[in-house]
Amino acid sequence: MDIRVQEAPFHLGAETDGFARKQSGMGAVVTFTGIVRDLGESRLDVMEIEHYPGMTQKALEDIAEEASNRWATGDILIIHRYGRLRPDEMIMMVATSARHRSDAFQAAEFLMDFLKSRAPFWKKEITDDGAEWVAARDADEDALTRW
């Protein structure tokens, strides 16, 4: 498992290629990348993401460990950024590998759902109208019920 919480941008192609090349004997690699999006209601200038380093790292490791216990994964990669991010910047990446695609897809979806709703990150959107902390969304919480 490779779990990284970092301020610096990452290169999606390089990360995906590096992860895939290490997956000997695996039949599937699934990736997902989250991107900061402008919501359109008022122009998003920047999203500020805060975290507590030790707590966040441990929480992501625990989530990844749970995924590897539930599905027959070969490996897991999680990259999540913090700091000031602008629209269209990559905010996070999940990659999973498994001998069979179903395990890789399910593990990746599980990780994405838990990262969205349970990972200890705090996000503030700074727009033309001011700054506002991002509240939890019911749809994100509802997504957890399938696990």
FIDRENLUM-407518 format. One record per residue (C-alpha): residue number from 0; residue in three letters; x negated, y, z negated. Coordinates in Angstrom, 3 decimals, always signed. Each point is the difference from the previous one (the first is absolute). Example, Ala and Ser with C-alpha at 12.3 -4.5 7.8 and 13.67 -1.06 7.14 Angstrom:
SITE   seq   type          x          y          z
SITE     0    ala    -12.300     -4.500     -7.800
SITE     1    ser     -1.370     +3.440     +0.660
END
This chain:
SITE   seq   type          x          y          z
SITE     0    met     +0.000     +0.000     +0.000
SITE     1    asp     -1.114     +3.493     +0.835
SITE     2    ile     +1.899     +2.734     -1.844
SITE     3    arg     -1.082     +3.601     +0.583
SITE     4    val     +1.385     +3.253     -1.357
SITE     5    gln     -1.838     +2.781     +1.758
SITE     6    glu     +0.177     +3.627     +0.977
SITE     7    ala     -1.811     -0.422     +3.312
SITE     8    pro     +1.820     -0.878     +3.220
SITE     9    phe     -0.390     -3.508     +1.388
SITE    10    his     -0.306     -1.186     +3.584
SITE    11    leu     +2.944     -2.294     +0.728
SITE    12    gly     -1.651     -1.823     +2.896
SITE    13    ala     -3.240     -0.633     -1.873
SITE    14    glu     +1.828     -1.166     -3.131
SITE    15    thr     +2.296     -2.319     +1.959
SITE    16    asp     -2.864     -1.420     +2.052
SITE    17    gly     -2.207     -0.505     -3.056
SITE    18    phe     +2.795     -1.717     -1.912
SITE    19    ala     +0.983     -2.260     +2.915
SITE    20    arg     -3.576     -1.084     +0.682
SITE    21    lys     -0.302     -1.399     -3.550
SITE    22    gln     +3.109     -2.206     +0.277
SITE    23    ser     -1.495     -3.336     +0.988
SITE    24    gly     +2.642     -2.709     +0.262
SITE    25    met     +2.907     +2.420     -0.255
SITE    26    gly     +2.674     +0.036     +2.697
SITE    27    ala     +1.479     +3.416     -0.757
SITE    28    val     -1.025     +3.498     -0.992
SITE    29    val     +2.707     +2.543     -0.781
SITE    30    thr     -0.687     +3.695     -0.517
SITE    31    phe     +2.070     +2.995     -0.971
SITE    32    thr     -1.080     +3.623     -0.123
SITE    33    gly     +1.901     +2.789     -1.702
SITE    34    ile     -0.251     +3.487     +1.472
SITE    35    val     +0.875     +3.338     -1.593
SITE    36    arg     +3.049     +1.229     +1.841
SITE    37    asp     +1.548     +3.423     +0.271
SITE    38    leu     +3.575     -0.413     -1.159
SITE    39    gly     +1.261     +2.782     +2.253
SITE    40    glu     +2.261     +1.823     -2.475
SITE    41    ser     -2.765     +2.430     -0.881
SITE    42    arg     -3.458     -0.295     +1.504
SITE    43    leu     -2.332     -2.160     -2.099
SITE    44    asp     -3.368     +1.704     -0.385
SITE    45    val     -1.644     -2.585     -2.234
SITE    46    met     +0.768     -2.919     -2.294
SITE    47    glu     -2.000     -0.161     -3.201
SITE    48    ile     -0.429     -3.478     -1.459
SITE    49    glu     -1.193     -0.436     -3.566
SITE    50    his     -0.879     -3.121     -1.987
SITE    51    tyr     -1.841     -1.273     -3.079
SITE    52    pro     -2.956     -1.934     +1.449
SITE    53    gly     -0.289     -2.935     -2.418
SITE    54    met     +3.732     -0.484     -0.347
SITE    55    thr     +0.639     +0.246     +3.736
SITE    56    gln     -2.793     -2.419     +0.944
SITE    57    lys     +1.258     -2.569     -2.532
SITE    58    ala     +3.617     +0.349     +1.159
SITE    59    leu     -0.963     -0.566     +3.649
SITE    60    glu     -2.151     -2.990     -0.934
SITE    61    asp     +2.929     -1.479     -1.960
SITE    62    ile     +2.392     +0.507     +2.941
SITE    63    ala     -2.481     -1.635     +2.395
SITE    64    glu     -0.558     -2.904     -2.392
SITE    65    glu     +3.738     -0.578     -0.263
SITE    66    ala     +0.316     -0.043     +3.801
SITE    67    ser     -2.815     -2.543     +0.281
SITE    68    asn     +1.706     -2.186     -2.619
SITE    69    arg     +3.376     +0.114     +1.780
SITE    70    trp     -1.229     -0.658     +3.543
SITE    71    ala     -2.852     -1.999     +1.490
SITE    72    thr     -2.083     +3.005     +0.969
SITE    73    gly     -3.578     -0.169     +1.131
SITE    74    asp     -0.905     +3.559     -0.928
SITE    75    ile     +1.541     +3.367     -0.850
SITE    76    leu     -1.149     +3.547     +0.680
SITE    77    ile     +1.612     +3.083     -1.533
SITE    78    ile     -1.251     +3.510     +0.653
SITE    79    his     +1.884     +2.906     -1.565
SITE    80    arg     -1.114     +3.593     +0.212
SITE    81    tyr     +0.411     +2.844     -2.454
SITE    82    gly     -0.641     +3.738     +0.156
SITE    83    arg     +1.334     +2.484     +2.552
SITE    84    leu     +1.345     -1.620     +3.163
SITE    85    arg     +1.539     +1.720     +2.985
SITE    86    pro     +2.806     -1.267     +2.256
SITE    87    asp     -1.115     -2.791     +2.351
SITE    88    glu     -2.889     -1.080     -2.259
SITE    89    met     -0.156     -3.627     -1.097
SITE    90    ile     +0.932     -0.366     -3.647
SITE    91    met     -0.311     -3.743     -0.520
SITE    92    met     -0.645     -3.354     +1.628
SITE    93    val     +0.878     -3.574     -0.879
SITE    94    ala     -1.460     -3.035     +1.751
SITE    95    thr     +0.730     -3.638     -0.771
SITE    96    ser     -1.169     -3.231     +1.542
SITE    97    ala     +1.412     -3.500     -0.208
SITE    98    arg     -0.081     -3.263     +1.891
SITE    99    his     +3.601     +0.644     +1.057
SITE   100    arg     +1.637     +3.288     +0.979
SITE   101    ser     +2.916     -0.306     -2.408
SITE   102    asp     -2.275     +0.113     -3.050
SITE   103    ala     -1.982     +2.929     +1.443
SITE   104    phe     +3.158     +1.998     +0.818
SITE   105    gln     +1.717     -0.694     -3.324
SITE   106    ala     -3.090     +0.839     -2.045
SITE   107    ala     -0.459     +3.250     +1.944
SITE   108    glu     +3.663     +1.008     -0.465
SITE   109    phe     -0.167     -0.811     -3.708
SITE   110    leu     -3.120     +2.143     -0.377
SITE   111    met     +1.530     +2.893     +1.929
SITE   112    asp     +3.202     -0.064     -2.067
SITE   113    phe     -1.874     -0.070     -3.286
SITE   114    leu     -2.519     +2.646     +1.079
SITE   115    lys     +2.851     +2.312     +0.992
SITE   116    ser     +1.895     -0.309     -3.266
SITE   117    arg     -2.311     -1.285     -2.747
SITE   118    ala     -3.545     +1.137     +0.728
SITE   119    pro     -0.976     +2.832     -2.363
SITE   120    phe     -0.388     +2.847     +2.484
SITE   121    trp     +1.690     +3.372     -0.343
SITE   122    lys     +0.769     +1.915     +3.182
SITE   123    lys     +0.717     +3.678     +0.381
SITE   124    glu     +1.226     +1.427     +3.301
SITE   125    ile     -1.059     +3.549     +0.741
SITE   126    thr     +2.242     +1.562     +2.637
SITE   127    asp     +0.978     +3.423     +1.306
SITE   128    asp     +2.606     +0.053     -2.787
SITE   129    gly     -2.431     -0.746     -2.849
SITE   130    ala     -1.250     -3.093     -1.828
SITE   131    glu     +2.034     -2.938     -1.262
SITE   132    trp     -0.879     -3.348     -1.552
SITE   133    val     +1.289     -2.947     +2.030
SITE   134    ala     +2.684     -1.899     -1.905
SITE   135    ala     +0.530     -3.745     +0.165
SITE   136    arg     +2.490     -0.992     +2.698
SITE   137    asp     +2.825     -2.455     -0.603
SITE   138    ala     -0.794     -1.828     +3.253
SITE   139    asp     -3.560     -0.657     -1.178
SITE   140    glu     +1.255     -1.384     -3.299
SITE   141    asp     +2.612     -2.108     +1.783
SITE   142    ala     -2.706     -1.532     +2.192
SITE   143    leu     -1.555     -1.565     -3.096
SITE   144    thr     +3.083     -2.081     -0.736
SITE   145    arg     -0.824     -2.460     +2.784
SITE   146    trp     -3.198     -1.024     -1.787
END
